């Protein structure tokens, strides 16, 4: 999926109030289609984990396809939603 498509989906998450700040500038909960995702700061980037119905955390499925990309350069609709939300909040 292209970054443009990802940002459109991320904007839809933001528009539906799907991003909740847990700890300012450190952790956010992002509502996905079926699960909630935890997005946290990690170095100069963001890290995304899916929290399933049993409260188990696993790397975001979108990130599994970017394993050759440095972590700080990885993105998914959840991390992009946090970036959009934070740019509005500031």
MMTF fields as JSON, N, C-alpha, C and O atoms, coordinates in Angstrom:
{
  "mmtfVersion": "1.0.0",
  "mmtfProducer": "UNKNOWN",
  "numBonds": 359,
  "numAtoms": 360,
  "numGroups": 90,
  "numChains": 1,
  "numModels": 1,
  "chainsPerModel": [1],
  "groupsPerChain": [90],
  "chainIdList": ["A"],
  "bondAtomList": [4, 2, 8, 6, 12, 10, 16, 14, 20, 18, 24, 22, 28, 26, 32, 30, 36, 34, 40, 38, 44, 42, 48, 46, 52, 50, 56, 54, 60, 58, 64, 62, 68, 66, 72, 70, 76, 74, 80, 78, 84, 82, 88, 86, 92, 90, 96, 94, 100, 98, 104, 102, 108, 106, 112, 110, 116, 114, 120, 118, 124, 122, 128, 126, 132, 130, 136, 134, 140, 138, 144, 142, 148, 146, 152, 150, 156, 154, 160, 158, 164, 162, 168, 166, 172, 170, 176, 174, 180, 178, 184, 182, 188, 186, 192, 190, 196, 194, 200, 198, 204, 202, 208, 206, 212, 210, 216, 214, 220, 218, 224, 222, 228, 226, 232, 230, 236, 234, 240, 238, 244, 242, 248, 246, 252, 250, 256, 254, 260, 258, 264, 262, 268, 266, 272, 270, 276, 274, 280, 278, 284, 282, 288, 286, 292, 290, 296, 294, 300, 298, 304, 302, 308, 306, 312, 310, 316, 314, 320, 318, 324, 322, 328, 326, 332, 330, 336, 334, 340, 338, 344, 342, 348, 346, 352, 350, 356, 354],
  "bondOrderList": [1, 1, 1, 1, 1, 1, 1, 1, 1, 1, 1, 1, 1, 1, 1, 1, 1, 1, 1, 1, 1, 1, 1, 1, 1, 1, 1, 1, 1, 1, 1, 1, 1, 1, 1, 1, 1, 1, 1, 1, 1, 1, 1, 1, 1, 1, 1, 1, 1, 1, 1, 1, 1, 1, 1, 1, 1, 1, 1, 1, 1, 1, 1, 1, 1, 1, 1, 1, 1, 1, 1, 1, 1, 1, 1, 1, 1, 1, 1, 1, 1, 1, 1, 1, 1, 1, 1, 1, 1],
  "groupList": [{"groupName": "UNK", "atomNameList": ["N", "CA", "C", "O"], "elementList": ["N", "C", "C", "O"], "formalChargeList": [0, 0, 0, 0], "bondAtomList": [1, 0, 2, 1, 3, 2], "bondOrderList": [1, 1, 2], "singleLetterCode": "X", "chemCompType": "L-PEPTIDE LINKING"}],
  "groupTypeList": [0, 0, 0, 0, 0, 0, 0, 0, 0, 0, 0, 0, 0, 0, 0, 0, 0, 0, 0, 0, 0, 0, 0, 0, 0, 0, 0, 0, 0, 0, 0, 0, 0, 0, 0, 0, 0, 0, 0, 0, 0, 0, 0, 0, 0, 0, 0, 0, 0, 0, 0, 0, 0, 0, 0, 0, 0, 0, 0, 0, 0, 0, 0, 0, 0, 0, 0, 0, 0, 0, 0, 0, 0, 0, 0, 0, 0, 0, 0, 0, 0, 0, 0, 0, 0, 0, 0, 0, 0, 0],
  "groupIdList": [1, 2, 3, 4, 5, 6, 7, 8, 9, 10, 11, 12, 13, 14, 15, 16, 17, 18, 19, 20, 21, 22, 23, 24, 25, 26, 27, 28, 29, 30, 31, 32, 33, 34, 35, 36, 37, 38, 39, 40, 41, 42, 43, 44, 45, 46, 47, 48, 49, 50, 51, 52, 53, 54, 55, 56, 57, 58, 59, 60, 61, 62, 63, 64, 65, 66, 67, 68, 69, 70, 71, 72, 73, 74, 75, 76, 77, 78, 79, 80, 81, 82, 83, 84, 85, 86, 87, 88, 89, 90],
  "secStructList": [7, 7, 2, 2, 2, 2, 2, 2, 2, 2, 2, 2, 2, 2, 2, 6, 6, 7, 3, 3, 3, 3, 3, 6, 6, 6, 3, 3, 3, 3, 3, 7, 1, 1, 1, 3, 3, 3, 3, 3, 3, 3, 6, 6, 3, 3, 3, 3, 3, 3, 3, 7, 6, 6, 1, 7, 3, 3, 3, 7, 2, 2, 2, 2, 6, 6, 6, 6, 1, 7, 4, 4, 4, 7, 7, 7, 2, 2, 2, 2, 2, 2, 2, 2, 2, 2, 2, 2, 2, 7],
  "xCoordList": [0.844, 0.0, 0.895, 1.882, 0.544, 1.352, 1.132, 0.136, 2.067, 1.949, 0.712, 0.097, 0.344, -0.84, -2.111, -2.978, -2.214, -3.367, -3.381, -4.438, -2.214, -2.102, -2.553, -3.261, -2.148, -2.541, -4.043, -4.626, -4.685, -6.141, -6.833, -7.774, -6.363, -6.943, -6.661, -7.509, -5.479, -5.125, -6.015, -6.444, -6.291, -7.16, -8.563, -9.201, -9.042, -10.355, -10.378, -11.381, -9.279, -9.18, -9.244, -9.968, -8.495, -8.485, -9.872, -10.355, -10.516, -11.842, -12.891, -13.878, -12.692, -13.656, -13.259, -13.771, -12.339, -11.837, -11.236, -11.42, -10.523, -9.938, -8.56, -7.961, -8.028, -6.704, -6.883, -7.423, -6.424, -6.536, -5.136, -4.36, -4.821, -3.516, -3.532, -4.405, -2.561, -2.412, -1.42, -1.707, -0.253, 0.783, 1.253, 1.765, 1.092, 1.469, 2.879, 3.842, 2.968, 4.222, 4.924, 6.09, 4.226, 4.876, 4.035, 4.57, 2.71, 1.885, 0.467, -0.121, -0.067, -1.42, -2.104, -1.451, -3.403, -4.204, -4.927, -5.52, -4.875, -5.496, -6.497, -6.152, -7.736, -8.776, -8.644, -8.682, -8.49, -8.42, -9.77, -10.767, -9.805, -11.049, -11.587, -12.779, -10.701, -11.123, -10.454, -11.046, -9.246, -8.449, -8.008, -8.195, -7.428, -6.811, -5.309, -4.748, -4.677, -3.232, -2.586, -3.128, -1.43, -0.643, 0.497, 1.301, 0.564, 1.648, 2.474, 1.951, 3.761, 4.659, 5.847, 6.198, 6.463, 7.674, 8.797, 8.88, 9.647, 10.778, 11.921, 11.947, 12.858, 13.952, 13.405, 12.69, 13.732, 13.247, 11.965, 11.491, 11.41, 10.2, 9.102, 9.089, 8.195, 7.086, 7.082, 7.575, 6.525, 6.436, 4.976, 4.295, 4.485, 3.074, 2.904, 3.523, 2.042, 1.711, 0.202, -0.53, -0.249, -1.669, -1.924, -1.177, -2.983, -3.403, -4.658, -5.71, -4.551, -5.709, -6.701, -6.497, -7.754, -8.841, -8.394, -9.065, -7.259, -6.715, -5.633, -4.896, -5.529, -4.515, -3.086, -2.15, -2.906, -1.563, -1.118, -1.911, 0.15, 0.706, 1.553, 2.377, 1.315, 2.084, 2.394, 1.642, 3.495, 3.861, 2.714, 2.044, 2.501, 1.452, 1.641, 2.755, 0.567, 0.702, 1.331, 2.085, 1.032, 1.616, 3.133, 3.83, 3.64, 5.083, 5.806, 6.987, 5.123, 5.759, 6.223, 7.157, 5.567, 5.945, 7.08, 7.566, 7.502, 8.548, 9.806, 10.561, 10.037, 11.149, 12.52, 13.474, 12.644, 13.922, 14.078, 15.115, 13.053, 13.057, 13.455, 12.931, 14.363, 14.71, 13.455, 12.537, 13.435, 12.241, 11.756, 10.551, 12.664, 12.247, 11.611, 10.97, 11.783, 11.201, 9.926, 9.285, 9.559, 8.35, 7.116, 7.148, 6.035, 4.782, 3.608, 3.735, 2.482, 1.218, 0.122, 0.414, -1.111, -2.183, -2.301, -2.793, -1.86, -1.95, -0.903, -1.21, 0.334, 1.374, 1.099, 1.347, 0.589, 0.264, -0.895, -0.919, -1.858, -2.971, -2.448, -2.923, -1.472, -0.87, -0.148, -0.267, 0.589, 1.298, 0.313, 0.561, -0.797, -1.813, -2.416, -2.524, -2.806, -3.424, -2.472, -2.894, -1.215, -0.243, 0.003, 0.238, -0.044, 0.168, -1.015, -0.84, -2.2, -3.396, -3.331, -3.674, -2.891, -2.881, -1.882, -2.084, -0.83, 0.237, -0.053, 0.739],
  "yCoordList": [-1.17, 0.0, 1.241, 1.307, 2.2, 3.418, 4.294, 4.152, 5.191, 6.099, 6.99, 7.349, 7.348, 8.185, 7.449, 8.024, 6.177, 5.364, 5.182, 5.237, 4.967, 4.798, 6.063, 5.988, 7.218, 8.484, 8.737, 9.317, 8.317, 8.453, 7.627, 8.092, 6.406, 5.54, 6.108, 6.036, 6.665, 7.269, 8.476, 8.664, 9.282, 10.438, 9.995, 10.646, 8.899, 8.371, 7.952, 8.142, 7.389, 7.018, 8.271, 8.303, 9.296, 10.553, 11.189, 11.658, 11.211, 11.824, 11.126, 11.745, 9.847, 9.106, 9.078, 8.267, 9.974, 10.045, 8.723, 8.318, 8.058, 6.763, 6.798, 5.746, 7.997, 8.109, 8.715, 9.811, 7.993, 8.454, 8.545, 7.593, 9.692, 9.883, 9.143, 9.379, 8.246, 7.55, 8.328, 8.664, 8.609, 9.408, 10.419, 10.021, 11.729, 12.732, 12.517, 12.332, 12.549, 12.406, 11.065, 10.921, 10.072, 8.783, 7.575, 6.616, 7.614, 6.445, 6.86, 7.76, 6.173, 6.424, 5.094, 4.122, 5.033, 3.89, 4.285, 5.361, 3.409, 3.679, 2.565, 1.384, 2.956, 1.978, 1.479, 2.263, 0.175, -0.439, -1.016, -0.772, -1.773, -2.373, -3.373, -3.378, -4.223, -5.247, -5.106, -5.448, -4.615, -4.565, -3.132, -2.222, -2.97, -1.703, -1.857, -2.937, -0.765, -0.763, 0.213, 1.282, -0.165, 0.701, 1.259, 0.507, 2.576, 3.237, 3.975, 4.786, 3.685, 4.308, 4.931, 4.537, 5.917, 6.492, 5.469, 4.748, 5.426, 4.503, 5.19, 5.236, 5.72, 6.47, 7.67, 8.485, 7.793, 8.931, 8.598, 9.401, 7.418, 7.018, 6.548, 6.881, 5.78, 5.231, 3.722, 3.192, 3.027, 1.571, 1.185, 1.74, 0.252, -0.128, -1.596, -2.476, -1.841, -3.202, -3.376, -2.478, -4.519, -4.849, -5.437, -6.297, -4.968, -5.537, -6.337, -5.765, -7.656, -8.46, -8.558, -7.967, -9.298, -9.387, -9.99, -9.82, -10.696, -11.298, -10.427, -10.884, -9.17, -8.221, -8.648, -8.182, -9.529, -9.897, -8.885, -8.45, -8.513, -7.541, -8.262, -9.12, -7.876, -8.424, -7.28, -6.309, -7.402, -6.362, -6.167, -7.126, -4.943, -4.612, -5.45, -5.54, -6.061, -6.887, -6.146, -6.747, -4.863, -4.1, -4.013, -3.966, -3.992, -3.885, -5.152, -5.101, -6.289, -7.551, -7.541, -8.257, -6.725, -6.635, -5.638, -5.505, -4.938, -3.922, -4.321, -3.452, -5.602, -6.04, -5.607, -5.584, -5.263, -4.777, -3.264, -2.705, -2.609, -1.16, -0.868, -1.512, 0.08, 0.416, 0.801, 1.424, 0.42, 0.627, 2.078, 2.319, 3.036, 4.438, 4.912, 5.962, 4.149, 4.507, 3.727, 3.976, 2.792, 2.005, 2.843, 3.764, 2.497, 3.205, 2.273, 1.256, 2.639, 1.958, 2.999, 4.12, 2.646, 3.625, 4.075, 5.173, 3.251, 3.601, 4.652, 5.62, 4.455, 5.447, 6.756, 7.839, 6.655, 7.874, 8.619, 9.85, 7.891, 8.536, 9.308, 10.406, 8.737, 9.442, 10.696, 11.751, 10.599, 11.777, 12.884, 14.058, 12.515, 13.507, 14.127, 15.35, 13.305, 13.78, 14.731, 15.777, 14.367, 15.206, 16.514, 17.537, 16.514, 17.764, 18.696, 19.914, 18.165, 18.985, 19.524, 20.679, 18.678, 19.02, 20.135, 20.883, 20.253, 21.229, 22.569, 23.493],
  "zCoordList": [0.0, 0.0, 0.0, 0.733, -0.815, -0.904, 0.326, 1.036, 0.563, 1.702, 1.561, 2.565, 0.331, 0.122, 0.548, 1.206, 0.168, 0.578, 2.092, 2.721, 2.665, 4.106, 4.826, 5.831, 4.321, 4.96, 4.855, 5.771, 3.758, 3.641, 4.717, 5.36, 4.905, 5.933, 7.329, 8.219, 7.508, 8.788, 9.084, 10.222, 8.081, 8.272, 8.683, 9.51, 8.113, 8.49, 9.963, 10.65, 10.439, 11.857, 12.723, 13.719, 12.35, 13.108, 13.079, 14.109, 11.917, 11.779, 12.625, 13.022, 12.907, 13.724, 15.198, 15.97, 15.586, 16.974, 17.435, 18.583, 16.546, 16.843, 17.453, 17.671, 17.74, 18.366, 19.749, 19.893, 20.763, 22.148, 22.741, 22.671, 23.322, 23.961, 25.297, 26.132, 25.499, 26.774, 27.63, 28.779, 27.061, 27.709, 26.669, 25.623, 26.932, 25.934, 25.375, 26.119, 24.042, 23.309, 23.511, 23.143, 24.097, 24.339, 23.919, 23.365, 24.18, 23.855, 23.48, 24.08, 22.463, 21.976, 21.739, 21.358, 21.958, 21.539, 20.269, 20.187, 19.282, 17.994, 17.719, 17.74, 17.461, 17.183, 15.752, 14.803, 15.609, 14.291, 13.913, 14.592, 12.842, 12.382, 13.394, 13.699, 13.915, 14.877, 16.23, 17.253, 16.246, 17.465, 17.756, 16.948, 18.92, 19.294, 19.094, 19.28, 18.716, 18.49, 19.459, 19.739, 19.964, 20.828, 19.998, 19.446, 19.91, 19.187, 20.23, 20.994, 20.251, 21.222, 20.506, 19.394, 21.166, 20.599, 20.746, 21.74, 19.745, 19.746, 19.016, 17.786, 19.778, 19.168, 18.431, 19.016, 17.142, 16.365, 15.601, 14.798, 15.854, 15.141, 16.075, 17.26, 15.532, 16.291, 16.138, 15.142, 17.123, 17.106, 17.282, 18.144, 16.49, 16.52, 16.873, 16.274, 17.869, 18.268, 18.294, 18.71, 17.855, 17.948, 19.327, 19.795, 19.972, 21.247, 20.942, 20.654, 21.005, 20.636, 21.789, 22.849, 21.574, 22.564, 23.889, 24.907, 23.882, 25.105, 25.726, 26.599, 25.282, 25.747, 25.439, 26.087, 24.458, 24.016, 22.979, 22.143, 23.033, 22.086, 21.051, 21.366, 19.802, 18.685, 17.734, 17.646, 17.033, 16.07, 15.075, 14.693, 14.67, 13.707, 12.438, 11.922, 11.933, 10.732, 9.541, 8.775, 9.381, 8.271, 8.373, 7.359, 9.603, 9.798, 9.385, 9.042, 9.411, 9.046, 7.596, 7.234, 6.762, 5.356, 5.121, 3.998, 6.174, 6.044, 6.813, 7.248, 6.983, 7.823, 7.318, 8.095, 6.033, 5.508, 5.661, 5.308, 6.185, 6.391, 7.836, 8.745, 8.08, 9.462, 10.25, 9.717, 11.517, 12.339, 12.331, 12.263, 12.398, 12.448, 11.142, 11.114, 10.059, 8.766, 8.445, 7.423, 9.308, 9.068, 9.374, 10.191, 8.696, 8.935, 8.679, 7.997, 9.232, 8.987, 9.217, 9.632, 8.956, 9.128, 10.582, 10.843, 11.531, 12.942, 13.319, 14.014, 12.857, 13.162, 12.42, 12.951, 11.2, 10.454, 11.107, 11.096, 11.676, 12.389, 13.591, 13.882, 14.291, 15.432, 14.95, 15.573, 13.863, 13.333, 12.951, 13.228, 12.319, 11.942, 13.192, 13.287, 14.14, 15.384, 16.127, 16.621, 16.2, 16.908, 16.175, 16.82, 14.846, 14.108, 14.325, 14.312, 14.522, 14.79, 16.223, 16.477, 17.15, 18.565, 18.888, 19.845, 18.119, 18.444, 17.906, 18.091]
}
